[in-house]
Amino acid sequence: MAATCSSLPKSPFFKLVAAGEGIWAAVATDFPAAVGNSAIVDLGGRWLVVDTFMSARAATDLHEVVRSLAGDEPLWVVNTHSHMDHVGGNEVFAAAATIAATGATRDRVLETAAGLPQRIAAAEAAAADATAGDDEESVRRRREAGARLDSLRRLRLVAPDATIGERLTLYGQRRRADLIALGTAHTNGDLAIHLPDDRTLLAGDVVVNHTLPVVQDGDAVQWLGVLARLRVLGAATVLPGHGEVGDAATIDDMDDCLGALLAAADALVRDPGAPAPLVPERFRAWRGAQRWPELVALVASRKAHTPFDAGVR
């Protein structure tokens, strides 16, 4: 009998959401410990875990869920990209699983691991700067700065030990999983997992649900092309890197958000002295909406000499 979410171990760091028979999304509910989402897939005789949260604490709880489901059956872990909220728990799975990603993701994780002392020093300085004030906002900032510092101090980054070229298919007795390297979108080494028999896509941060995209390490224009590739797969269920489980319309929402971001950046390139752009009404309720002017300015600075035609897809 298939396990239900209610019968599986619970965690304060994520909630389990059934996304199909033998497919579970682990949707992050705790900012410093989890941040990004994870997922578990029963391939049949072997299991797949997609991303491992930010911290070993959240990943340990995830591992308990996987053990209760998979027992001693073989285990694969796939990192969709290199950001710490998707690879930070790799150490928990390293002894029991093959950890796979694109070569660019592995390289970036190794670079990040080497730079952890500098990140910790910066977080210590930020925590020290957040000590003043007793108002609600100051208390919130102090709490977040302390939690971020604690998470970084605990972090032991483990890089993937297998790399994927353009595509790798994992076959189980129950279903197959197509691991598809996407090139540059959210980062320069994004990867998605397609379960064709289930019409399900595990998209990492290339698709986030009701959350503004993070564009610092990627390319918003190329990202639109990657979304077009994903749309052709015809997925009916989408497990995003952040936010709740979505559907095909979640990809369209991501496309619309990036298009609006690029159009706003193009307008800023034409008139650098214009007032800070307002977030479009459609996206004002999305997580991170306050970052809209910052994101527009960042994209504008990168595309000053390559204007974007918002009508081109």
N, C-alpha and C positions, 0 to 999 in steps of 0.2 A: 504493500500500500504506500502511495506517495506521501511523503512528509508534508504537513501543513505548517504554515508560519507559526501558528500558535503552539505547535508541539516542539519547536526548535528552541535552542538556548536564546535568551534575551540579552540585549546589550544596551547600555545607556548612550552608546556612541552612534548607533544606526538602528534603523527599523528594516525588517525584512518584508518585501512585497512580492507576492507571487506574480510573475510576469509570463507565465505559461507553465505547462506541465514539465516539471523538472528544471525550471528556470526561476531564479530568485534575484531580485534587485536588493542590494543592501544600501539603502538611501541614508546618507549621512545626516545625523541630527545633532552632532556636537562639533562646534567650530574648531577648537584647537586640536582635538584628538583625531578627528576623521576628515572633515572638510569636503573632500570629493566622495563620489559614490563608488561602490564595488558591486560585484555580481558573482553568482555561482551558477554553473550550468552542469547538469548531468548529461554527459555524452553517451553514457551506457558502457559500464565497465571501466571508465575513467572519467575524471572530473576536471572542470575548467574553472579557475578563479580569475576574474578580470579586475585588476588593480587592488591595492592593498592598504588604502587609506593613508593618513598622514603619520600615524604613530604606531608603535608596537602594541600599545594598550588596546587600540581599536582593532588592530590586526589579530591580536590574540583572541579576542572575542569572535572575530570572523573565523579564525582557525577552529575554534570550538564548534561552531555551526557546521563547518565543512567536515570535521571528524565525525560528527553525529550523523551526517548524511552519507559520507563516502567510506567510512571505516578505513581499511587499508588499501583501497583501490588507488591506482596511479593518479597522480595529480599534476596538472599543468597550471602555472600562473602566467598571465599575460599582462604586461604593462602597456596601456594605450599610449602613454607619452611619459616624459621625464619629470614632470613637476612633482614636488615632494608629497603633495596630498594624494598622489596615485602610486607612489613607489616607497613611501616611508615605512610601510610594514613588511617589506620584502624579507627582512631578516627573520621574521616569524615563520615563513614558509620555506626558507632556503634549504633546510635539511630534508624536507619531505617532497619537494617539487622541483621540476625544471621551470625556470623563470625565463620567459621569452619576451622580446620586444624588437623594434627596429634597431639597426646598428647605430643610428643617430641618437636614439634614446639611451642606449647603453653608454655611448660616449659622454652624453650630457650628464647622466647620473654619476659617472666617475668624476667628471669635472666638479659637480656639486659636492660630492663627498670630500674632495680635496679642499674645497673652499668653505667647509663647515666652520672651522675656527673663526674665519672672518665674519661669517653670518652670526655666529654666537656673540662675538664682540659687538656687532652692530645692534643686536637685540638687547644686550646688556645696557648699552647706551640709551636705547629707546626706553627701556624699563626704568632707568634712572631718571630720564626726563619726564616720566609720567607720574612721579611721586607727589607732585603738588596738587592741591585742590581737594575739596570735600564734596563738591557738587556731583550730581548724578553722572554727568558726562565724564568728569575726571575719574570718578571711581570706575566707570566702564572701561575707559582707556587703560587705566592702571591694571585692571583685571586681565584684559586682553593681552597687554604687553607682557605681563607675568606669565600667562599661559603659553604665549608664543615662545618665550625664553625657555620655559621648562620643557616644552616639546622639542626644541632644538637641542638642548643639552642631553636629552634622552635618545636622540636620533642616532641610529647606526645604519647608514645607507648601504644596501647590498645591490650591486648592479646585476642586471639580467645575465644569465650564463648561456643563453642561446639567442642568436639574432635571426631575423626574418628578412628575406629579400622582398620581392614584390608581393608574394602570396605564399601562404602555407595552409594546408587543410588538415585538420585533426578529425579522424574518423572514430566514432564509437559505435556501439551496438544499437544505440538509440537515435543518434543524430550526428550530423557533421557540423563542424565549425570552420568557416573560412576566415582566416586572419589576413587582412588586406592592408598593406602599407599604402598610406595616403599621400606621402610627400609632405609638403608644407601647407599648413592651415593654422591651427592653434599653436603648434610648434613646428620644428623642421623634421620631426620624426613621428608624426601621428599614425595611429593604427586603429582600425575598426574591426570588430568581429561580427560576421554575418552568419546567422543560423537560417539557411534558406528554407528548410523544411518547416520552420516555425514562423517564417516571415518576420524575424526579429533581428534588430540591429543593436549592438552594443557599441556606442559611438564615442566613448571618452568625451573629452571636452570640445571635440569638433561640433557636437550638438549639446547644448545645455538648455534646460527647460525653465522659461520665465526667469532667466538670469542673464545679465549683460555679459557678453563674451570678453575674455581676456586676450588682448591682441599684442602684448608686449613682446612675446617671443615668436610670433608668427607673421603672417601676411594676409591681410583682410581680403585682398583681391583674389589671391590664389585660393583662399578659403571658400569663396563662392563657387569656384570650379570644383572643389572637393565635395561640396554639398550637392552639386549637380550629379556627381558620380554616385553619391550615396542614395539620392532620390531614385535613380534608375534601378536600384536593387529591389524596390517595391516592398519595403518593410512596412508592416502594419503596426508593429510595436517597437518603440525606440527606448532603450535604456540610456539616458544621458549621463554625462560626467558629473553634473550638478542638477539638482531639482528632481521632481517626481517623474515616474515612468510616463512616457508620452506615446505619441503615435506619429503617423506620417506628417501630420500638420506641424509637429514640433520642428521638423526639418525646415518646413516653409517659414515658420516663425523666425528661425535662426537666420535664414536667407534674408528675410525682410529687415531684420535688425541690422545685419551687416551692411545691407544696401543703404539703409538710412544713415548709418554711421559713416560710410564712404561718401555719400552725398553731402553730409554736413561738413566732412573734412574738405571736400572739393570746394565748397562755398567759403570755407575759412582760408583756403589757399588763395582764392580769388580776392578776398577782402580780409587780410590779416588783422585789421583794426576793428573788425566787427565785434559786437558784444559776445560774451560767452554763450555758446549755443544751448538752448533748452532741450531737455530730453523730450522726444515726441510723446504725446499723450498715451499712445498705445503701449509704451514701454515704461511708463512712470511707476507702475506697481511691481516691476520686475526687481529681483534682488540685485543690488549694486547700482540702481538707477542714478544714485548721486555721483557716480563716476563718469557720467556721460561727457561732460565738458573735457575732462582729462583724456578720455579715449579719443574724442574727436581731435584734440590738439596733437596727440601722439600720432594718429594716422595721417593727419595733415602734414606733420613734419617729415613723414616718410615719403609722401607722394606729391610734394610740392611741384615736381617737374613731370609728373605723370597723371594729369587730371583724369578723373574717373567719370565715365558716362553712366549715370545711374540707370539708364534704360537698357544697358547691355548686360546680358547674362551669359 
